[in-house]
């Protein structure tokens, strides 16, 4: 449950979370209905419980809905079902048999996968087999149900995707918005010599790592789904391009944190750093255009040119003539930041470095 920082319930976050889960809920409902229809009406299984539970557990409500994860979950529960049905035929039911099957399912799950969720899924399904009454139709009816549930979950992932591209765009917008706020605080701190604003900028930049991680996970999931889904395959080039932007923006934000940390320990000493503030402001405007280029590819050359204009100014002797080395270091620290941002626009490393002012 999402909560406020104080631990109380936040209706706005809860509403946003519920709305965001809409595509996943629709996907799960459709998949479960299809699994039940196949196993119950087509195959005649009276209570296809495992077909339904495997479909739900394979899809889930997690952000990461890539086919590989869905397949791993399905395989995990199928191993638990098939293994427990074999052991059930050999040792029967009872207390020690339940303990034996559970132990075997957990060990086998850990052997086949490093994911603890994989082993837990296998163990959970094995216990359902051991505790529920035997179904009509003989051994391995439940394995058939489980296989159908897993296959349906995988097919629905491709046929009814959860709008991974839209989620990736939303993650990108959140990240660039937070970076924009961090830049604004840092620029104000430099121009007004305000330590509190520098602290705020540093705090915001440190908080961007979860946003970057979410964006990365969403992009990986979106690319996996697009490779499988005939409806999204044409978006693969755009997703790969966005993944490149994310990789270099991640590096750029790390560099910006170092710069913010350096300024945070220096601001408050009365030194005039307005020239540094101007460089940061120009960089912030260019980064905003770079964020827009994720939705409007025609903005990319504009972002590149704006960043190149900043890169050509990064000469400490020109920006801060006569300044001590400690101040000139800020300008020098911005050079790798601009290289990363220029590479996010599609330039190679040597091309981006060539745009820097000679020092």
C-alpha positions in Angstrom: 0.0 0.0 0.0 1.3 3.4 -0.9 1.3 5.8 2.0 2.3 9.3 3.0 5.7 9.8 4.5 4.1 9.9 7.9 2.6 6.5 7.3 -1.0 7.6 6.8 -3.2 6.5 3.9 -3.1 8.8 0.9 -6.3 8.7 -1.2 -4.7 10.4 -4.2 -1.9 7.8 -4.4 -4.4 5.0 -3.9 -6.5 6.3 -6.7 -3.5 6.8 -9.0 -2.4 3.3 -8.2 -5.8 1.8 -8.9 -6.1 3.6 -12.3 -2.6 2.5 -13.3 -3.5 -1.1 -12.5 -6.5 -1.0 -14.9 -4.7 -2.6 -17.9 -3.3 -5.4 -15.7 -6.7 -6.1 -14.1 -8.3 -6.3 -17.6 -5.5 -8.6 -18.8 -5.8 -10.9 -15.8 -9.6 -11.1 -16.0 -9.5 -11.9 -19.7 -6.8 -14.6 -19.2 -8.6 -16.2 -16.2 -11.9 -16.3 -18.1 -10.2 -17.9 -21.1 -8.3 -20.5 -18.9 -11.5 -21.4 -17.1 -13.5 -21.7 -20.4 -10.9 -24.0 -22.0 -10.5 -26.3 -19.0 -14.1 -26.4 -17.8 -16.2 -26.2 -20.9 -13.8 -27.7 -23.5 -12.0 -30.3 -21.4 -14.8 -30.9 -18.9 -12.8 -30.4 -15.7 -15.3 -29.6 -13.0 -13.2 -27.3 -10.9 -10.1 -26.2 -12.8 -8.7 -24.4 -9.8 -5.0 -24.7 -10.7 -5.7 -23.3 -14.2 -7.1 -20.2 -12.7 -4.5 -19.8 -9.9 -1.6 -20.3 -12.3 -3.0 -17.7 -14.7 -3.3 -15.1 -11.9 0.1 -15.8 -10.3 1.9 -15.9 -13.7 0.5 -12.5 -14.7 0.2 -10.7 -11.4 0.1 -6.9 -10.9 3.8 -6.3 -10.9 5.3 -3.6 -13.2 7.5 -6.2 -14.8 5.1 -8.1 -17.1 7.7 -9.3 -19.6 7.1 -12.7 -21.2 10.2 -14.2 -19.7 8.9 -13.5 -16.1 5.5 -14.8 -17.0 7.0 -17.9 -18.4 9.3 -18.4 -15.4 6.3 -18.1 -13.0 4.3 -20.6 -15.1 7.1 -23.1 -15.2 7.7 -22.8 -11.5 4.1 -23.6 -10.6 4.0 -26.4 -13.2 7.1 -28.0 -11.7 5.4 -27.9 -8.3 2.2 -29.5 -9.6 3.8 -32.2 -11.7 6.3 -33.1 -9.1 3.7 -33.3 -6.3 1.4 -35.4 -8.5 4.2 -37.9 -9.1 5.1 -38.1 -5.4 1.4 -38.4 -4.5 1.1 -41.5 -6.6 4.2 -43.0 -5.0 3.8 -42.0 -1.3 0.2 -41.1 -0.9 -1.3 -38.5 1.4 -0.5 -37.8 5.0 1.5 -35.5 7.3 5.0 -36.8 6.6 4.1 -37.0 2.9 3.1 -33.3 2.9 6.4 -32.4 4.6 8.3 -34.5 2.1 6.6 -33.0 -1.0 7.1 -29.5 0.3 10.8 -30.0 1.0 11.3 -31.6 -2.5 9.4 -28.8 -4.2 11.4 -26.1 -2.5 14.8 -27.8 -3.2 13.9 -28.4 -6.8 12.6 -24.8 -7.2 15.9 -23.4 -5.8 17.9 -25.8 -8.1 16.2 -24.5 -11.3 16.0 -20.8 -10.5 17.8 -18.2 -8.3 14.5 -16.5 -7.8 12.9 -17.2 -4.4 9.5 -16.4 -5.9 10.0 -19.4 -8.3 10.6 -21.8 -5.5 7.7 -20.4 -3.4 5.3 -20.7 -6.4 6.3 -24.3 -6.9 5.9 -25.1 -3.2 2.5 -23.4 -3.0 1.1 -25.3 -6.0 2.5 -28.6 -4.6 0.6 -28.0 -1.4 -2.7 -27.4 -3.3 -2.2 -30.8 -5.0 -1.5 -32.6 -1.7 -4.4 -30.9 0.3 -7.2 -30.7 -2.3 -9.4 -33.8 -3.1 -8.3 -35.8 -6.1 -10.1 -34.5 -9.2 -12.1 -36.6 -11.6 -10.2 -37.9 -14.6 -7.2 -39.5 -12.9 -3.6 -38.4 -12.3 -2.1 -35.3 -14.0 -5.5 -33.6 -14.7 -4.2 -30.7 -12.5 -0.9 -30.7 -14.5 -3.0 -30.2 -17.7 -4.9 -27.4 -16.1 -1.7 -25.8 -15.0 -0.1 -26.0 -18.4 -3.2 -24.4 -20.0 -3.2 -21.6 -17.4 0.5 -20.9 -18.1 0.1 -21.0 -21.9 -2.9 -18.7 -21.8 -1.0 -16.2 -19.5 1.8 -16.1 -22.0 -0.5 -15.7 -25.0 -2.5 -12.9 -23.3 0.7 -11.1 -22.5 1.3 -10.8 -26.3 -2.3 -10.3 -27.4 -3.5 -7.9 -24.7 -0.3 -6.1 -23.6 -0.5 -3.7 -20.6 0.5 -0.6 -22.6 4.2 -0.9 -21.6 5.1 1.9 -24.0 2.7 4.3 -22.2 4.1 3.3 -18.9 7.7 3.8 -20.1 6.7 7.3 -21.2 5.1 8.0 -17.9 8.3 6.9 -16.1 10.4 9.1 -18.3 8.1 12.1 -17.6 8.4 11.6 -13.8 12.2 11.4 -14.0 12.7 14.5 -16.2 10.2 16.4 -14.0 12.2 15.6 -10.9 15.5 16.5 -12.7 14.0 19.8 -13.8 13.0 20.6 -10.2 16.5 19.7 -9.0 18.1 21.9 -11.6 15.8 24.8 -10.6 16.8 24.4 -6.9 20.5 24.2 -7.8 20.4 27.2 -10.0 18.6 29.3 -7.3 21.1 28.1 -4.7 24.1 29.1 -6.8 22.6 32.5 -7.7 21.4 33.4 -4.1 24.2 31.5 -2.2 21.4 29.6 -0.4 22.5 26.4 1.3 18.9 25.2 1.9 18.2 25.2 -1.8 21.4 23.4 -2.5 20.3 20.8 0.0 17.0 20.5 -1.7 18.6 20.0 -5.1 20.9 17.3 -3.7 17.9 15.5 -2.0 15.9 15.6 -5.3 18.8 14.2 -7.3 19.4 11.4 -4.8 15.7 10.5 -5.1 15.9 10.0 -8.8 17.5 6.6 -8.6 14.3 4.7 -8.0 12.7 6.6 -10.9 15.6 5.6 -13.1 15.3 2.0 -12.0 11.6 2.0 -12.7 12.1 3.4 -16.1 14.8 0.7 -16.8 12.5 -2.1 -15.7 9.6 -0.8 -17.7 11.7 -0.4 -20.8 13.0 -4.0 -20.5 9.5 -5.3 -20.1 8.2 -3.2 -23.0 10.9 -4.5 -25.3 10.3 -8.1 -24.3 6.6 -7.7 -24.9 7.1 -5.9 -28.2 9.3 -8.7 -29.5 6.5 -11.1 -28.8 3.4 -9.0 -29.6 2.5 -8.5 -33.3 0.7 -5.3 -32.3 3.8 -3.7 -30.7 6.7 -5.0 -32.8 6.8 -1.9 -34.9 7.6 0.1 -31.7 10.8 -1.8 -31.0 13.1 0.8 -32.6 11.6 3.6 -30.6 11.9 1.5 -27.4 15.6 0.8 -28.1 16.2 4.4 -28.7 14.5 5.3 -25.5 16.6 2.7 -23.7 19.8 4.4 -25.0 18.5 7.8 -23.7 17.8 6.3 -20.3 21.3 4.8 -20.1 23.1 8.0 -20.7 20.7 10.1 -18.7 21.4 7.8 -15.8 25.1 8.5 -16.1 24.4 12.2 -16.5 22.3 12.3 -13.3 25.1 10.6 -11.4 27.5 13.3 -12.6 25.0 16.0 -11.6 24.7 14.5 -8.1 28.5 14.9 -7.8 28.3 18.5 -9.0 25.4 19.2 -6.6 27.3 17.7 -3.7 30.4 19.8 -4.5 28.3 23.0 -4.6 26.4 22.0 -1.5 29.6 22.0 0.5 30.8 25.3 -1.0 27.7 27.5 -1.1 27.3 29.9 1.8 30.8 31.3 1.5 29.7 34.5 -0.3 31.5 33.7 -3.6 29.9 35.0 -6.8 28.9 31.9 -8.8 26.4 33.5 -11.1 28.4 32.4 -14.2 28.0 28.8 -13.0 24.3 29.4 -12.5 24.0 30.5 -16.1 25.7 27.3 -17.4 23.4 25.2 -15.2 20.4 27.1 -16.5 21.4 26.6 -20.2 21.9 22.9 -19.4 18.6 22.6 -17.7 16.8 24.1 -20.7 18.5 21.6 -23.0 17.7 18.7 -20.8 14.0 19.7 -20.8 14.1 19.6 -24.7 15.8 16.2 -24.5 12.9 14.9 -22.4 10.5 16.2 -24.9 12.4 14.4 -27.7 11.2 11.1 -26.2 7.7 12.0 -27.4 8.7 14.2 -30.3 11.7 12.9 -32.3 12.0 16.3 -34.1 13.1 17.8 -30.8 16.2 15.7 -30.7 18.4 17.9 -33.0 17.2 20.9 -31.0 18.3 19.3 -27.8 21.6 18.3 -29.3 22.4 21.8 -30.5 21.4 23.3 -27.2 23.7 20.9 -25.3 26.5 21.5 -27.8 26.2 25.2 -27.2 26.8 24.6 -23.5 29.6 22.2 -24.1 31.4 24.8 -26.2 31.4 27.2 -23.2 32.9 24.8 -20.7 36.3 26.4 -20.4 37.0 27.4 -16.8 39.3 30.2 -17.9 36.6 31.8 -19.9 33.7 31.2 -17.5 35.5 32.0 -14.3 38.6 34.1 -15.2 41.1 34.3 -12.4 39.0 32.0 -10.2 40.8 29.6 -7.8 41.1 25.9 -8.8 38.4 24.9 -6.4 35.9 27.0 -8.3 37.2 26.1 -11.7 36.6 22.4 -10.8 32.8 23.0 -11.0 33.1 23.8 -14.7 35.5 20.9 -15.3 33.0 18.6 -13.6 30.3 19.7 -16.0 32.2 18.4 -19.0 31.5 14.7 -18.5 27.9 15.6 -17.7 27.6 17.3 -21.1 29.3 14.4 -22.8 26.7 11.9 -21.3 23.8 14.2 -22.3 25.1 14.6 -25.9 25.4 10.8 -26.2 21.8 10.6 -25.1 20.9 12.5 -28.2 22.6 9.8 -30.4 26.2 11.0 -30.7 29.2 8.7 -30.2 31.6 9.4 -27.4 34.3 10.9 -29.6 31.8 13.1 -31.3 30.4 14.4 -28.0 33.9 15.1 -26.6 34.9 17.0 -29.8 32.2 19.5 -29.0 33.7 20.5 -25.6 35.6 23.7 -25.3 39.4 23.1 -25.5 41.1 23.6 -22.1 
